Amino acid sequence: MMTQPTRLTTRALALAGGTAVLATLLAAPAAAQAARRVTINPYIEASQTLYADLNGGDVLTYTSLAAGVDAAIETQRVSGQLSYRYERRFGWGDDLGDQDIHSGLARVDARVTRNLTLEAAGIATRARSDIRGAAPGLLVGNVDNVSQLYSVFAGPSFTDTFGPVVFNANYRLGYTKVETPTFGDTAVGGRRLDYYDDSIGNTATASATVAPGSIAPFGITLSGAYDRETASQLKQRYEGYYGRGDILQPISPYVALTAGVGYETIETSQKDAVVDATGTPVLDRDGRFITNAASPRRIAYRTDGVYYDAGVIWRPNRRTSVEAHVGKRYGSLSYTGTATYQASQSVGLSVNVYDGVQTFGRQLRTGIGNLPTSFLTGQQQGFGQQFNGCVFGTTGAAPGGCLNDVFQSISTASYRARGVDGVIVATRGRSTFGAGLGYSNRKLYAPNFAPGIVVTGIEDQSYYGQLFYQRSLTQASGVNADLFANYYDPGVANIAPEDVSGDDGVWSYGATGTYYHNFGRLGTTASLGLYSFKVGDFDSEWSAQALIGARYQF
């Protein structure tokens, strides 16, 4: 029987496993070929940060020591990037405790043979825990309602041609770990949500495609998939089987119609929590529910039946692609689609409309898997790389994507996720501009009348926007700026006491600016930030931040 890993073990698995696998994929294929571009830049950094509460007047300061590495590879067979940073914060005085912070993102694609590709991705960041509470943006000073998390996945993809049939198959193995949040109960009162722990996911897909005109005037695709994720909190489980067929009928050189029908079975389930004599769930030392091993497995969500959709594909040129689908799925209308536009080598736009039954771990792994293998890190951006919002690519062909939809809060329950997000990136001379915008809606699923579960039937939503700008002033200096705004509607009016406004919307917005100057291997940084959030009818909380730092790059 597998024993429950300790906190140190799971953290090491998420960090060392993700970093080592990605580093191996980056290094091994490069030894067998002449690399066109390989860079590895380790560094150490020291900084001093001041945090001022503009409402209460409190001023906190702390010293940070950090070590990290930025690496990238671009060869004929391998494309990838790794950016990781570990930071230790030492608070001055008793009002600010010491903290360990991990921040990193990695994406790599490695073509092993003509038919076989390995893909991997990993992330370490901090994200909002409870959608009802505080919405910290800069994560500077004492922050409530935030959890450190890690996620990694890897797997092979295979493609081959058998006569007129193109065959594709892939497998992904993923792991996600979330530490307990930085508060004991909800910041706004009401009944607490359970805390996500960790999960392991397996996904396998396969498809066979015949192009239009090969054996019929229309194209044909047959596909199938199996998806399973198990989470330690309350032994939660997601399991899905899928199979479908699609046809593609061109009606002009630029337009094609498509339609498909499939059959799927999806079931999410969990066990009950242990309760005391009063019916209150019993918690472990980390504040998580203790699973009742003798409990029957309770169904949170189940669908079993036929679904279908139809759509249109428009590709007027090699730089523009638009695809839209509408159909019946999950018992209601379903809309999905994508749009990409590459105006030039350095300017690109991407829009995604999505709809699917998800878990936090599955949606996070999908999100980081959709990010480009070359991305902007905001080099020497004073308040650190957080990777918990939009990530912008370095080319117009891969402009990036946003993780705000999954990071609006960390949900332990399964849910139906619907929304739209888009990113644009543009480089002109010494300047780079990026923007992200989106909307996300989640309908949460949980067993009825399960002890301690308070999210049954809840539907939350969020809106988010982000602007990023960087400019090189000289070969040794430059400026960065970041502006963001978020609005969260938690939709939890039925779980909070009448005298608590925890069911009201939460606003979060802020801005940062950084100037850096390099003296050879030594770089210096000065940053300013302004941040505010507002929960319900409570007054807005305002804070200001300032930082000076120095980095030595080896």
Summary of the structure (lengths in Angstrom):
residues: 554
radius of gyration: 23.9
end to end distance: 45.5
largest distance: 75.5
contacts: 1913
relative contact order: 0.12
helix: 8%
strand: 60%
